[in-house]
């Protein structure tokens, strides 16, 4: 293997053996991954804009008090939980090619509506409805990606998908700073209101792109750029078993370890993202003072930039090594260091900047955890869909109250309770990661053992069949010889 081929394999995964499969993979990357990433970019753009608006004049204009900001995120999460199961069920009825863009249009319109909000109660209502619409994206996309990509291809694609959402967060901060500087007060609107208008304008054309090119899953795709032969190849590439929907599904899921352990893993490890999801750095900068609105919007972007780099590097490495657990170890250690640096309040400001930027490592675990679950459940398509949805659901159930209790805006700038909670969360993540690693390894050993036993039984059965077939032939040959000896003249004629 040449150096260039080795580098290509490390960065983008195994090179398909046939030209036909290489062309198929190129099409999947170009069309499926492009729309999924653009959709998730707008998902996070329209989600994180509240954090940027809050530190750019929204707090004062809407007279937000106490934990009003945290309640915005809590109500969004409640809407997300309410919409999660109906959205995933709708993907079984309505093609993803229709459902994803439709939900994107709805949350784009709701983003527009936020620009006209006059009270915090109106923002709460809008964000609840927006949570319902946006819950269609994350798990549904991971399910679609797992339906097209092999396990060895999935990690870095999941990483690119996750990074596109982080890019939305990064762009939101930069955009808000530019909007505040150039549009604040234009046409009688505050800068933070213009942010919601521009975000909505960005969202709607991408939804139209989805209507045109998204291919659903291999079993149902009928898009112009994938032939019937390529559709069959896409299905045959994967190990998934598309079993018939029945009550046996519940028994299969509940009797195995996968649903319990994978759900527990992301329910806990997902809370390491609290640094970014609650914009703790932005709140810290605003609370300690001395920074302009533009700086308060710009500086937290460093955390998101580090999150993107961590996610892509870790996703590439895990696909190359086929080991997912080291990423969660790296993430947990990084967050423990960050929390300790912020807990020790006497540390210099530069050390706190470093701590907040290092906390971006938390997002590397998201892509890896879902790629790991896709890999674990690769042999059962329906179980995979349930496990992925459950992981996100339980994480959001915790998210509904976690920030209110541990990261209230009134705790800024120190977030003492939150830092202690983060250290405990990281330790728990390490424990559950070890549990999932153990069960996956044990299951793999059992499969190998059953396969070997099956091969041995097959050989024994084959020997029996050969023995049964040989005995009559021997008897027949012996009988013929006896007849020949008894009637030599008759047989000679």
C-alpha distance (Angstrom), angle and dihedral (degrees) to the residues before:
residue distance angle dihedral
X1 . . .
X2 3.82 . .
X3 3.80 123.0 .
X4 3.81 90.6 -108.9
X5 3.80 92.3 51.1
X6 3.79 90.2 48.5
X7 3.79 91.1 50.3
X8 3.81 90.5 46.6
X9 3.81 90.6 51.4
X10 3.82 92.4 48.4
X11 3.82 94.6 48.3
X12 3.81 101.5 37.2
X13 3.82 105.3 16.4
X14 3.78 135.3 -117.2
X15 3.80 114.9 -7.6
X16 3.83 108.5 -124.5
X17 3.80 112.8 -114.0
X18 3.80 97.4 -132.8
X19 3.79 128.7 56.8
X20 3.80 89.7 -131.2
X21 3.80 92.3 58.2
X22 3.81 91.6 45.9
X23 3.80 90.1 55.0
X24 3.82 90.8 47.4
X25 3.81 91.9 50.9
X26 3.81 90.3 49.2
X27 3.82 90.3 53.0
X28 3.82 92.3 48.1
X29 3.80 91.1 50.5
X30 3.79 93.8 45.0
X31 3.80 99.7 46.5
X32 3.83 109.0 20.4
X33 3.78 99.1 36.6
X34 3.81 93.1 42.0
X35 3.80 94.1 55.8
X36 3.81 94.4 40.4
X37 3.80 90.4 52.4
X38 3.80 94.7 45.6
X39 3.81 90.5 47.0
X40 3.82 92.2 49.8
X41 3.81 90.2 44.9
X42 3.81 89.8 59.5
X43 3.81 90.3 40.7
X44 3.80 91.2 61.3
X45 3.80 93.2 34.5
X46 3.81 90.0 58.4
X47 3.80 91.6 41.0
X48 3.81 102.0 47.4
X49 3.80 95.4 42.6
X50 3.83 90.3 87.1
X51 3.82 90.2 62.4
X52 3.79 90.5 52.7
X53 3.81 93.2 42.8
X54 3.82 90.8 50.5
X55 3.81 92.8 61.3
X56 3.85 92.3 39.2
X57 3.79 101.9 62.9
X58 3.81 104.8 -65.9
X59 3.81 92.2 104.8
X60 3.79 93.4 56.8
X61 3.81 98.0 38.2
X62 3.82 94.7 51.3
X63 3.83 91.9 38.0
X64 3.81 92.8 -123.5
X65 3.79 114.2 -169.7
X66 3.81 136.4 -170.3
X67 3.80 111.4 -27.8
X68 3.80 97.1 -6.3
X69 3.81 89.7 118.9
X70 3.81 92.5 52.4
X71 3.80 89.7 49.7
X72 3.82 89.4 58.7
X73 3.80 89.5 58.9
X74 3.80 92.6 41.3
X75 3.81 93.2 53.2
X76 3.80 90.5 46.0
X77 3.82 88.6 52.9
X78 3.82 91.6 48.0
X79 3.81 89.3 53.1
X80 3.79 88.8 47.4
X81 3.81 91.0 54.3
X82 3.81 93.0 46.1
X83 3.80 92.1 50.5
X84 3.78 99.3 41.3
X85 3.82 101.0 83.2
X86 3.85 96.2 38.3
X87 3.80 89.9 48.8
X88 3.79 92.8 50.3
X89 3.80 91.0 46.5
X90 3.79 90.1 50.1
X91 3.81 89.2 56.6
X92 3.81 86.7 63.7
X93 3.82 90.4 54.2
X94 3.80 106.3 29.4
X95 3.84 118.4 45.5
X96 3.83 113.3 -106.8
X97 3.81 86.4 -125.1
X98 3.81 87.4 68.9
X99 3.80 102.9 29.1
X100 3.82 99.9 49.8
X101 3.85 96.0 51.8
X102 3.82 91.5 41.3
X103 3.81 91.7 55.7
X104 3.79 89.3 44.8
X105 3.81 91.0 56.2
X106 3.83 90.1 49.8
X107 3.81 94.7 52.2
X108 3.82 89.7 43.5
X109 3.81 90.5 56.4
X110 3.82 90.0 47.0
X111 3.81 89.0 51.9
X112 3.80 88.8 55.0
X113 3.81 88.6 50.2
X114 3.79 93.0 56.3
X115 3.80 89.4 64.8
X116 3.82 88.7 65.6
X117 3.83 96.9 47.7
X118 3.80 114.0 128.0
X119 3.82 100.0 180.0
X120 3.79 134.9 36.8
X121 3.81 89.0 -119.1
X122 3.81 89.7 62.8
X123 3.81 90.1 51.7
X124 3.82 90.1 50.7
X125 3.82 91.8 53.0
X126 3.81 93.0 47.0
X127 3.79 93.4 48.2
X128 3.82 91.8 49.9
X129 3.81 90.3 55.1
X130 3.78 90.8 42.8
X131 3.79 89.8 54.4
X132 3.82 90.0 55.8
X133 3.82 91.3 52.7
X134 3.82 96.4 42.6
X135 3.81 93.2 50.2
X136 3.81 87.3 76.8
X137 3.79 93.6 71.4
X138 3.80 116.3 57.0
X139 3.81 105.9 48.3
X140 3.79 93.6 30.1
X141 3.80 90.8 55.5
X142 3.81 93.3 47.8
X143 3.81 87.8 51.3
X144 3.83 91.4 51.2
X145 3.82 92.6 46.1
X146 3.80 90.0 50.1
X147 3.82 88.6 52.1
X148 3.82 93.0 57.7
X149 3.81 107.2 30.4
X150 3.80 131.7 66.4
X151 3.83 117.1 -124.1
X152 3.81 90.4 -105.0
X153 3.82 89.8 54.7
X154 3.78 97.6 41.0
X155 3.81 104.5 73.5
X156 3.78 98.6 63.5
X157 3.81 92.5 39.1
X158 3.81 88.9 52.8
X159 3.78 87.2 47.7
X160 3.80 92.2 52.1
X161 3.81 89.4 47.8
X162 3.81 92.4 50.9
X163 3.80 91.1 44.7
X164 3.81 90.4 54.7
X165 3.81 88.5 60.6
X166 3.80 90.0 48.4
X167 3.80 88.4 49.8
X168 3.80 86.6 57.1
X169 3.80 89.7 54.6
X170 3.81 91.0 46.3
X171 3.79 92.5 48.3
X172 3.80 91.5 47.1
X173 3.79 91.7 60.4
X174 3.79 93.4 46.8
X175 3.81 91.5 43.8
X176 3.80 93.5 49.9
X177 3.79 91.5 51.3
X178 3.82 90.9 50.4
X179 3.81 92.9 44.2
X180 3.81 92.6 49.2
X181 3.79 90.9 49.9
X182 3.82 97.1 46.3
X183 3.83 107.8 24.1
X184 3.79 105.7 30.0
X185 3.81 105.3 127.9
X186 3.80 94.1 6.0
X187 3.84 111.9 143.9
X188 3.79 88.0 -1.6
X189 3.82 93.9 -64.7
X190 3.79 128.3 123.6
X191 3.79 119.3 -119.5
X192 3.80 93.5 -110.5
X193 3.82 90.6 55.5
X194 3.82 91.0 54.0
X195 3.81 88.3 54.5
X196 3.82 91.8 63.6
X197 3.82 91.7 46.8
X198 3.81 93.3 51.4
X199 3.83 92.1 45.0
X200 3.81 89.9 53.8
X201 3.81 91.2 49.6
X202 3.83 89.6 53.6
X203 3.82 93.3 48.4
X204 3.81 103.2 54.2
X205 3.86 101.1 59.5
X206 3.82 90.3 51.3
X207 3.81 89.5 55.8
X208 3.82 89.3 55.3
X209 3.83 88.8 51.4
X210 3.82 88.4 55.4
X211 3.81 92.7 52.9
X212 3.82 88.6 54.6
X213 3.82 104.4 45.2
X214 3.83 114.4 14.4
X215 3.84 108.9 116.5
X216 3.85 104.8 -158.6
X217 3.87 110.5 -141.6
X218 3.85 128.1 -37.9
X219 3.81 94.3 -97.7
X220 3.81 94.4 56.9
X221 3.80 107.0 23.6
X222 3.79 118.7 127.6
X223 3.81 102.0 164.2
X224 3.79 119.6 144.3
X225 3.82 96.6 -116.4
X226 3.85 97.7 56.4
X227 3.80 117.6 69.1
X228 3.81 124.2 -150.1
X229 3.80 89.5 -105.8
X230 3.81 90.8 53.0
X231 3.80 90.6 47.0
X232 3.82 90.5 55.9
X233 3.80 90.2 45.8
X234 3.82 90.4 51.7
X235 3.81 90.0 53.9
X236 3.81 94.6 45.4
X237 3.84 92.8 50.3
X238 3.78 92.3 68.6
X239 3.78 133.2 70.7
X240 3.80 95.8 -143.4
X241 3.77 118.3 127.9
X242 3.81 110.2 -141.0
X243 3.77 97.2 -151.7
X244 3.80 124.2 -174.9
X245 3.80 114.4 -93.5
X246 3.82 109.2 -105.1
X247 3.79 143.5 137.4
X248 3.80 86.7 -89.7
X249 3.81 86.5 76.3
X250 3.82 92.3 71.6
X251 3.79 90.4 49.3
X252 3.79 92.0 49.1
X253 3.79 93.5 49.3
X254 3.81 97.6 43.7
X255 3.80 95.1 45.6
X256 3.78 94.1 54.7
X257 3.80 128.7 72.7
X258 3.82 95.1 -129.2
X259 3.81 100.5 84.3
X260 3.80 93.9 46.0
X261 3.80 98.4 45.3
X262 3.80 99.7 38.6
X263 3.82 91.5 47.3
X264 3.79 91.1 49.1
X265 3.80 91.4 47.0
X266 3.81 96.3 57.5
X267 3.80 94.4 33.9
X268 3.81 86.4 63.9
X269 3.81 104.8 27.7
X270 3.81 92.1 46.4
X271 3.80 89.2 67.2
X272 3.79 90.2 67.3
X273 3.82 84.9 77.5
X274 3.82 89.7 69.7
X275 3.81 90.8 103.4
X276 3.78 91.0 63.9
X277 3.80 103.1 28.3
X278 3.82 91.5 55.8
X279 3.82 94.6 38.5
X280 3.81 90.6 -127.7
X281 3.79 91.8 170.0
X282 3.81 92.5 54.1
X283 3.79 90.7 48.5
X284 3.81 90.3 47.7
X285 3.81 92.5 51.9
X286 3.81 92.1 47.5
X287 3.83 93.0 47.1
X288 3.81 97.7 49.0
X289 3.80 91.4 45.9
X290 3.77 129.7 -153.0
X291 3.82 95.4 102.3
X292 3.79 128.4 100.7
X293 3.81 123.1 -125.3
X294 3.82 89.9 -104.5
X295 3.81 91.7 51.6
X296 3.80 91.3 47.7
X297 3.82 87.9 55.0
X298 3.80 96.8 41.3
X299 3.81 104.3 43.6
X300 3.84 98.5 60.5
X301 3.82 87.3 57.0
X302 3.81 87.1 79.1
X303 3.79 89.3 67.1
X304 3.80 90.7 52.0
X305 3.82 91.7 47.1
X306 3.80 90.3 53.9
X307 3.81 89.1 47.0
X308 3.82 90.5 55.9
X309 3.82 92.9 48.7
X310 3.83 92.2 46.6
X311 3.80 92.3 48.1
X312 3.81 95.4 49.8
X313 3.81 95.6 43.2
X314 3.80 93.3 46.7
X315 3.81 93.2 44.8
X316 3.81 91.3 51.5
X317 3.79 92.1 47.0
X318 3.82 94.5 48.5
X319 3.80 92.9 51.1
X320 3.81 89.8 50.4
X321 3.81 95.4 47.8
X322 3.86 96.8 30.1
X323 3.84 87.8 -136.3
X324 3.82 116.6 121.3
X325 3.80 103.3 173.3
X326 3.86 98.7 73.7
X327 3.82 90.1 66.5
X328 3.80 91.1 59.6
X329 3.81 89.8 48.8
X330 3.82 90.9 51.4
X331 3.81 91.0 46.7
X332 3.81 93.8 49.8
X333 3.80 94.6 48.3
X334 3.81 91.7 48.1
X335 3.82 91.8 51.4
X336 3.81 92.7 47.4
X337 3.82 89.5 54.2
X338 3.83 91.0 47.7
X339 3.80 93.1 49.7
X340 3.80 93.7 49.0
X341 3.82 91.9 50.4
X342 3.81 90.8 52.3
X343 3.82 93.8 43.0
X344 3.81 90.6 56.4
X345 3.80 93.8 69.9
X346 3.80 93.9 -172.0
X347 3.81 91.4 68.9
X348 3.84 112.5 112.2
X349 3.79 121.4 -96.8
X350 3.81 90.7 -108.6
X351 3.83 89.7 59.2
X352 3.81 90.1 51.6
X353 3.80 90.7 50.8
X354 3.81 88.0 51.8
X355 3.82 90.7 48.5
X356 3.80 93.9 51.8
X357 3.81 92.6 46.3
X358 3.83 91.8 47.3
X359 3.82 88.2 53.1
X360 3.81 87.2 71.0
X361 3.82 85.6 81.8
X362 3.81 87.2 80.1
X363 3.81 91.3 79.8
X364 3.81 92.5 59.5
X365 3.80 87.9 72.2
X366 3.81 94.5 57.6
X367 3.81 97.2 64.2
X368 3.80 92.4 39.5
X369 3.81 94.6 49.5
X370 3.80 93.6 52.4
X371 3.82 92.4 43.5
X372 3.82 87.5 51.1
X373 3.82 91.8 51.4
X374 3.83 90.7 48.1
X375 3.80 88.2 51.8
X376 3.81 94.5 47.1
X377 3.83 93.2 49.7
X378 3.81 96.8 38.4
X379 3.82 92.0 118.3
X380 3.83 95.3 58.5
X381 3.80 117.8 47.9
X382 3.81 97.3 -169.4
X383 3.79 94.6 45.3
X384 3.80 88.4 50.6
X385 3.81 91.2 55.6
X386 3.82 91.9 50.0
X387 3.80 94.6 45.4
X388 3.82 93.1 49.8
X389 3.81 92.2 48.2
X390 3.81 92.2 46.4
X391 3.79 92.7 50.7
X392 3.79 91.4 56.2
X393 3.81 93.5 40.0
X394 3.82 96.0 54.4
X395 3.79 91.4 45.0
X396 3.80 90.1 54.0
X397 3.81 92.0 45.8
X398 3.80 86.8 60.8
X399 3.81 91.8 40.9
X400 3.81 90.1 58.9
X401 3.81 91.8 72.7
X402 3.82 105.8 11.4
X403 3.84 97.9 87.3
X404 3.82 93.1 43.3
X405 3.79 91.5 55.6
X406 3.80 102.8 33.9
X407 3.83 107.6 21.3
X408 3.83 106.8 33.1
X409 3.79 114.2 164.2
X410 3.80 87.7 -122.2
X411 3.85 88.7 66.9
X412 3.81 91.9 64.5
X413 2.96 130.7 151.7
X414 3.83 99.7 21.4
X415 3.83 103.8 32.1
X416 3.80 88.7 -166.5
X417 3.82 95.9 170.3
X418 3.77 91.0 45.3
X419 3.80 94.6 54.0
X420 3.81 92.1 51.2
X421 3.81 89.5 47.8
X422 3.82 90.1 50.0
X423 3.81 92.3 55.0
X424 3.82 90.6 49.8
X425 3.82 90.4 47.1
X426 3.80 91.3 53.1
X427 3.80 92.8 49.9
X428 3.82 90.1 49.4
X429 3.83 89.8 48.4
X430 3.80 90.1 55.7
X431 3.81 90.2 51.7
X432 3.81 95.5 49.3
X433 3.82 91.3 43.9
X434 3.80 88.9 57.1
X435 3.82 89.3 49.0
X436 3.82 93.8 52.4
X437 3.80 91.1 45.2
X438 3.82 90.6 52.2
X439 3.82 94.9 48.9
X440 3.80 93.7 45.0
X441 3.78 91.1 50.5
X442 3.79 92.4 46.9
X443 3.82 91.5 49.7
X444 3.79 91.5 50.0
X445 3.82 91.1 51.6
X446 3.81 91.2 49.5
X447 3.81 91.3 50.7
X448 3.80 91.2 51.2
X449 3.80 90.4 47.8
X450 3.84 92.4 49.9
X451 3.79 90.6 47.4
X452 3.78 91.4 52.5
X453 3.79 92.4 46.3
X454 3.80 89.1 48.9
X455 3.81 90.7 51.8
X456 3.83 90.7 49.4
X457 3.81 91.9 49.7
X458 3.80 89.5 48.4
X459 3.78 91.2 53.6
X460 3.82 91.6 49.3
X461 3.83 91.6 49.8
X462 3.80 90.4 48.7
X463 3.80 91.1 51.5
X464 3.81 90.2 49.7
X465 3.80 91.4 50.7
X466 3.79 90.7 48.7
X467 3.82 90.6 48.8
X468 3.82 92.0 49.1
X469 3.79 90.0 49.2
X470 3.83 94.4 46.8
X471 3.83 97.1 49.6
X472 3.86 96.5 62.3
X473 3.78 90.3 46.8
X474 3.79 91.0 52.6
X475 3.79 90.6 48.1
X476 3.81 90.9 49.2
X477 3.82 92.9 49.3
X478 3.82 90.9 48.3
X479 3.80 92.0 49.3
X480 3.82 92.1 49.2
X481 3.80 91.5 52.3
X482 3.81 90.7 50.5
X483 3.80 91.6 51.7
X484 3.79 91.0 48.9
X485 3.79 91.5 52.7
X486 3.82 91.4 46.8
X487 3.85 96.9 48.4
X488 3.80 108.4 23.9
X489 3.78 96.8 156.9
X490 3.80 95.0 48.9
X491 3.79 92.6 49.8
X492 3.81 91.1 45.7
X493 3.82 91.0 56.8
